[in-house]
Each structure stands twice: as structure tokens, then as C-alpha cells.
């Protein structure tokens, strides 16, 4: 029987241990996947540090997965778009984070509030208790959990792993009502923010401005479609930053701001980027980072703005994942360059910690880290 190494988070704040598990023979409707790349998401870092109390340890993380099929169980011969699949095909995998059968999932269409949510992120039970190879930080993936979807793709692995952050970006665009003629500010251009830039351009935005404190990420944002960039690392918070962003927009606020910075202070600052009557769609504060000052009159009512929360890829997550692969497949923008670092399984803990310590790994700026189990 084939075995697989896996980088397992043993508890909040680690350590991460390399463990070995047998690769199960896939049962009906299941598959075995050799993982080619798995992106590290900011959520993985939050889980690692114990910021999501629903997660049970030890846990095998990783949900931005691309791999090749090594075995198909009985009855599984097509992807979720109805296209035939066979051993050797490359697929992008969107792991289940909800049961898909409860009232919240089916009727309310709110998978984030699933009442039967898996005990651990993306799988049914803690590794070492239930099926172990259900996260992407491993050499093999056992595609077995109900609700997990996958799509065949011919994209390079370093592009295909961006489908999950792109699907989150698409949900953000939907919540912000971005379409033809919109003026858009993307606050924070890590991997998801960069996908928002590209998606806003594809949606027909008239002007897209990227805001960040990192010059290399801003340069990549410009290549992905931002009309202007604002380096807030050189500006004091508050009025100076608001003035610089409005200048980049032509003297006005934005009809839509997508907040991807992940800090309460960033959220408060983003409100000042919005034009009266516009929308702030906040997706960066995915975990509880604390409160921020907010005046309902001056910040909201008087200005007639809308504030929308963006949780993951939203109710249409499976469909958005497919749309994301299609956008990435159109070519043009340098999507492959979003992956700034490829690291082996033994460096998973180092990579996770880098996302909380200045986004630096091996002396260079992090945009997106991908785990390469073959290294």
C-alpha cells in the first residue's frame, strides 16, 4: 500500500510534525490524489495560531489544492462540471467545509453557519482519529468528504491553486456590486487582494486602485490590472492616506472598496475611501482581531454608504470555484508570479509563522506560499 507524508499541526501554535499515513483505496465516489501544490491561505495561519475555536487538533490543513488523480473509486468518472476524468488528470479541489444537507446549508444557503460543520477545517474529524489524508499539506489527498468538489484543469499548478482565493474575490465583487464603470479601491494586496484586482478588471471596473504598504506587491497589482497604486507605508494613517487614494481616483471616493487588510484599524480607514452612496465589502477580518471605533452617524448614515461582510466564497462557492478557474485560464495577467515561494513539507511551520511575522520568508517578501510535497 502506498504511504504519504503529511505536515500535521499538533496543537494551537504548533509544533508541526511530519507523519506518515497509508493512502486508502478509494471507495465508491472517492478518489486518491497526488498533491502537486497546495497554497497556504491566511485562514491556515489563523488555525495554526488557534484563532478558530471550532478547529480540533491534531489537524492537517491545506485547502487550496491542485493534484493529479492516482485512483478513482467505483462510480466516479466525471468532475462536478460533468466532464470525464481519468487517472493522470490534473484537478483543482475545493474541500468541504460544511455538510451540504442541514437547514443552514440547503434552505438558508449559508454554509458558513452549517450546524453540522466538520470538527476540523475541511474534514470530518481530527487527523489520527478519523480519515487522515483530507488536507492538502501532504503528498496524497483522500478525496472522500461529502460536499468536496473538484474540476479538471490544464492550468499550471501555480496558477490553478489561485482558484480558491479567486473564488473569494468573486464573492467580494458580488457583495460590493462591482460591474461596468465601477471605481474600486482594493485595500491590501496579498493573494486575495491581487485576485480582487484582476477580477474587478475582468468585471469591467472603470478604475482600480490598489492600496498596500509593500512596494513589490503593489508592483504586481499594477501588472494584474490596477490603474494606480498607493503605498501607504510612506503616509501617516487617516487624512494623508485618504487624500492620496482620492487623488488616485481622480478626486473622489470609490464606488466600491474591498477591504483585504485583515486589521480592525484597516477597516476603519477603509470607510474613508468610500464615496458617499458607495459600498465597503470587508473580507479581511476573517477572525476576531478586536474592535475599532465606529460612528454610526458620521461613518454610515450621513454618508448613505453600505457595509457588507464577505465570508469565504459565499453560498455559491462550488460554482464560483469553477468560474475562478475559467478566469485564470483566460491568460494575460501574470498569475503564475503570485506564488512567490515554493517550500517542502518540512518547512510548513516556518511558512505558517511567516504570515504572522512581517510576511518575510528566507529574506524575501511573501505574496503567496505554496507547499510542494515533491521537494
Long-range contacts (C-beta under 8 A, 24 or more apart in sequence): 1-25, 2-70, 2-140, 4-133, 4-138, 4-139, 4-140, 5-138, 5-139, 5-345, 5-373, 6-60, 6-127, 6-132, 6-133, 6-135, 6-137, 6-138, 6-139, 6-345, 7-60, 7-137, 7-138, 7-345, 7-346, 7-348, 7-349, 7-371, 8-58, 8-59, 8-60, 8-127, 8-128, 9-47, 9-48, 9-57, 9-58, 9-59, 9-60, 9-61, 9-352, 10-57, 10-58, 11-50, 11-57, 11-58, 12-48, 12-49, 12-50, 12-57, 13-48, 13-49, 13-50, 14-48, 14-349, 14-352, 15-349, 16-48, 16-348, 16-349, 16-352, 18-345, 18-346, 21-132, 21-133, 21-138, 23-70, 23-133, 23-140, 23-142, 24-131, 24-133, 24-142, 24-144, 25-71, 25-73, 26-71, 26-72, 26-73, 26-76, 26-142, 26-143, 26-144, 27-73, 27-74, 27-144, 28-73, 28-74, 28-75, 28-76, 29-73, 29-74, 29-75, 29-76, 30-73, 30-76, 30-142, 30-143, 30-144, 31-69, 31-71, 31-72, 31-73, 31-76, 31-143, 31-150, 32-69, 32-70, 32-71, 32-140, 32-141, 32-142, 32-143, 33-65, 33-67, 33-68, 33-69, 33-70, 33-91, 33-93, 33-140, 33-141, 33-142, 33-143, 34-67, 34-68, 34-70, 34-139, 34-140, 35-65, 35-66, 35-67, 35-136, 35-138, 35-139, 35-140, 35-141, 35-371, 35-373, 36-66, 36-67, 36-68, 36-90, 36-157, 36-372, 36-373, 36-374, 37-65, 37-66, 37-67, 37-157, 37-158, 37-160, 37-161, 37-339, 37-342, 37-370, 37-371, 37-372, 38-62, 38-63, 38-64, 38-65, 38-66, 38-136, 38-137, 38-161, 38-370, 38-371, 38-373, 39-64, 39-161, 39-162, 39-164, 39-165, 39-191, 39-339, 39-368, 39-369, 39-370, 39-371, 40-64, 40-348, 40-351, 40-352, 40-355, 40-368, 40-369, 40-370, 40-371, 41-164, 41-165, 41-191, 42-190, 42-192, 42-262, 42-286, 42-355, 43-121, 43-286, 44-121, 44-352, 45-352, 45-355, 45-356, 46-286, 46-287, 47-121, 48-349, 48-352, 48-353, 49-356, 51-287, 51-288, 52-121, 52-287, 54-117, 54-119, 55-119, 55-120, 55-121, 56-119, 56-120, 56-125, 56-126, 57-120, 57-126, 58-126, 58-127, 58-128, 59-120, 59-121, 59-126, 59-127, 59-135, 60-120, 60-123, 60-127, 60-132, 60-133, 60-134, 60-135, 60-137, 60-138, 61-121, 61-122, 61-135, 61-136, 61-137, 62-122, 62-135, 62-136, 62-137, 62-138, 62-371, 63-94, 63-95, 63-97, 63-121, 63-122, 63-135, 63-136, 63-164, 64-136, 64-161, 64-162, 64-163, 64-164, 64-165, 65-92, 65-93, 65-95, 65-136, 65-141, 65-161, 66-90, 66-91, 66-92, 66-93, 66-153, 66-157, 66-160, 66-161, 67-91, 67-93, 67-141, 70-140, 79-150, 79-151, 79-152, 80-149, 80-150, 80-151, 80-318, 80-322, 81-151, 81-152, 81-322, 83-151, 83-152, 85-152, 89-152, 90-152, 90-153, 90-154, 90-155, 90-157, 90-160, 91-150, 91-151, 91-152, 91-153, 92-150, 92-151, 92-153, 92-155, 92-160, 92-161, 92-163, 92-321, 92-325, 93-136, 93-141, 93-143, 93-148, 93-149, 93-150, 94-148, 94-149, 94-150, 94-163, 94-164, 94-167, 94-317, 94-318, 94-321, 95-122, 95-123, 95-134, 95-135, 95-136, 95-145, 95-148, 96-122, 96-123, 96-145, 96-146, 96-147, 96-148, 97-121, 97-122, 97-147, 97-312, 98-147, 99-146, 99-147, 100-146, 100-147, 101-146, 109-315, 110-315, 111-312, 111-315, 111-317, 112-311, 112-312, 118-145, 136-371, 137-345, 137-348, 137-371, 137-373, 138-345, 138-373, 139-345, 139-373, 139-374, 149-318, 149-321, 151-321, 151-322, 151-325, 153-325, 153-329, 154-329, 155-325, 155-328, 155-329, 156-336, 157-370, 158-336, 158-338, 158-339, 158-342, 158-370, 159-328, 159-335, 159-336, 160-325, 160-328, 161-339, 161-370, 162-191, 162-195, 162-324, 162-328, 162-335, 162-338, 162-339, 162-368, 163-321, 163-324, 163-325, 163-328, 164-313, 164-321, 164-324, 165-191, 165-192, 165-195, 166-195, 166-198, 166-199, 166-324, 166-327, 166-328, 167-313, 167-317, 167-320, 167-321, 167-323, 167-324, 168-192, 168-195, 168-283, 168-310, 168-312, 168-313, 169-195, 169-196, 169-198, 169-199, 169-258, 169-324, 170-199, 170-313, 170-320, 170-323, 170-324, 170-327, 171-283, 171-310, 171-312, 171-313, 171-314, 171-316, 171-317, 171-320, 172-196, 172-258, 172-281, 172-283, 172-310, 173-199, 173-200, 173-203, 173-258, 173-281, 174-314, 175-279, 175-281, 175-308, 175-309, 175-310, 175-314, 176-256, 176-257, 176-258, 176-279, 176-280, 176-281, 176-308, 177-256, 177-279, 178-203, 178-205, 178-256, 179-203, 179-204, 179-205, 180-204, 180-205, 180-206, 181-205, 181-206, 182-206, 182-255, 182-256, 183-207, 183-209, 183-249, 183-252, 183-254, 183-255, 183-256, 183-275, 184-208, 184-209, 184-254, 184-255, 184-256, 184-257, 184-258, 185-209, 185-210, 185-211, 185-245, 185-249, 185-254, 185-256, 185-257, 185-258, 185-270, 185-273, 186-210, 186-211, 186-221, 186-226, 186-257, 186-258, 186-260, 187-211, 187-212, 187-257, 187-258, 187-259, 187-260, 187-261, 187-266, 187-269, 187-270, 187-273, 187-284, 188-212, 188-259, 188-260, 188-261, 188-262, 188-266, 188-284, 189-214, 189-217, 189-218, 189-220, 189-221, 189-226, 189-260, 190-217, 190-260, 190-359, 190-367, 190-368, 191-338, 191-367, 191-368, 192-260, 192-283, 192-284, 193-217, 193-221, 193-258, 193-260, 194-220, 194-221, 194-224, 194-338, 194-367, 195-324, 196-258, 196-260, 197-221, 197-224, 197-225, 197-226, 198-224, 198-225, 198-327, 198-333, 198-335, 199-327, 200-225, 200-258, 201-225, 202-327, 202-330, 207-249, 207-250, 209-245, 209-248, 209-249, 209-254, 211-241, 211-245, 211-273, 214-359, 214-365, 216-365, 216-367, 217-365, 217-367, 220-334, 220-337, 220-338, 220-367, 223-333, 223-334, 223-337, 224-333, 224-334, 224-335, 225-333, 237-265, 237-269, 238-269, 238-272, 241-269, 241-272, 242-269, 242-272, 242-273, 245-273, 246-273, 253-278, 254-278, 255-279, 256-280, 256-281, 257-281, 258-283, 258-310, 259-283, 259-284, 259-285, 260-284, 262-286, 262-289, 263-289, 264-289, 264-290, 264-291, 264-292, 265-292, 267-292, 268-292, 268-293, 268-294, 271-299, 271-305, 271-307, 274-303, 274-305, 276-303, 276-304, 276-305, 277-303, 277-304, 277-305, 278-305, 278-306, 279-305, 279-306, 279-307, 279-308, 280-305, 280-306, 280-307, 280-308, 281-308, 281-309, 281-310, 282-307, 282-308, 282-309, 282-310, 283-309, 283-310, 283-311, 286-311, 337-367, 338-367, 338-368, 339-367, 339-368, 339-369, 339-370, 340-364, 340-365, 340-366, 340-367, 340-368, 340-369, 341-366, 341-368, 341-369, 341-370, 342-369, 342-370, 342-371, 342-372, 342-375, 343-369, 343-370, 343-371, 343-372, 343-375, 344-371, 344-372, 344-373, 344-375, 345-371, 345-373, 345-375
